[in-house]
Amino acid sequence: MRQTNEEKINRLEELKETYDRFKEKPFQLNLKRGVPGKDQLALSEPMLNILTPEDLYQETEADFRNYGVLTGIPEAKQFFSEVLEITADEVIVGGNSSLQLMYTVLASKMFLGQSDKNSAWAKEKVVKFLCPSPGYDRHFNATEKLGFELIPIEMTSTGPDMDQVEILVANDASIKGIWCIPTYSNPTGVTYSNEVVDRLAKMKTLAQDFVIMWDNAYVVHHLKEKKEHVQNVLETSKSYGTEKRVWMFCSTSKITFPGAGVAALGACKENIDWVTEVLSDQTIGFDKVNQKRHVKFLKDKKHLLQHMEKHAELLKPKFDSISNLFGNYFGEESTMLEWTEPNGGYFVHLTTMDGCADRIVELLADIGVSLTEANASYPYGVNPRNNSIRLAPTSISVEEIEAAVKAICLCVEMVSLEKELDSNK
Ligand SMILES: Cc1ncc(COP(=O)(O)O)c(C=O)c1O
């Protein structure tokens, strides 16, 4: 039922009174970053004392306590080859951060060049990178600081808008790559369709050295019974002869410990050989003790998925409570807010009325509910519609989530009413 202006003014007054009460006694709630809760971290505590000396060295084999084995211990390569669905010789197992591996690939292509020094992107006047948005702010920041011009690409319900991508890459040799989070994307929860994977692998790029940065950070982070699965981009690209463009990444940051996990990179043999050489100037070898600890604890993909079910048990009530609360407050037809109900991953994305997101986040900060900056999921933090907010609810309790979402509903309604009244003037 449509509200009259007078009804809107009265409702706004009511909401402001509640808001002022919250302001006097602010919350202390942080939904800024996607970090596992303490109960999730506890799931991996048995891993800490799982190793015996015999696991690390035997007379005739490599001693994992020592230097060396740069590309990862064989059993860890085998483990990640199952996760990424590629062969073990297409895997490098690194340290604790997949972001660092991504940065190594991009920075090395920028300043060293892959085929020879002259192929370094830094030698070109302008280089650009495609950024499906909303996307991951750390991806965008890394490419911005490395000197790329960022081009936003609209994110659809099946992945990046491929019509837009294909036209751009076919006509501009300065476009060197695209960021992709193919499974339960950060922050929209979108999983790429087979068609999108196929088009990314097949598309003609004017840049011969184009890269697909395939960050499969949430590959096994299912929340529901139905597990979303992405078509294998490396295999697909092999069928088009474009495998050199594909760089896959994942890590155990949100499987075991973000501060002490293991990351992996997957690519064709030629890319693996190049990046191995690049890495050999950075380290004599990653933490193989931690690699061994992880493989002994997680074993294989089957056990990994069982372990992830324990995470899902802890996380699902949090995500369910968010969609229930928004559903009850705004109903199906609301023009004030759309929210995602992801089947996996770590985030809920909110689409507000145009022009409202930054004020909502500001109002929430003033009553002690900290969210990621509005529109941070866009390149340069610039979203002309100013309608994007990301919630990272994993690290707080269901009770805290309920309090935060009630505060969010209040601020969304306040700002939306202000906006509506303003546009009726
Ligand atoms: C899409 C995505 N990639 C990478 C990371 C961080 O990965 P890592 O801890 O392996 O560096 C995150 C963390 O939130 C993420 O959301």
The ligand as an ORCA input file, in Angstrom:
! r2SCAN-3c Opt
* xyz 0 1
  C      37.705    -13.342     -3.301
  C      38.782    -13.433     -2.285
  N      40.011    -13.770     -2.669
  C      41.024    -13.864     -1.785
  C      40.823    -13.605     -0.448
  C      41.964    -13.728      0.494
  O      42.630    -14.933      0.246
  P      43.959    -15.352      0.986
  O      43.698    -15.338      2.447
  O      44.263    -16.703      0.453
  O      45.017    -14.351      0.579
  C      39.552    -13.228      0.005
  C      39.315    -12.897      1.411
  O      38.303    -12.405      1.821
  C      38.506    -13.142     -0.938
  O      37.260    -12.794     -0.585
*
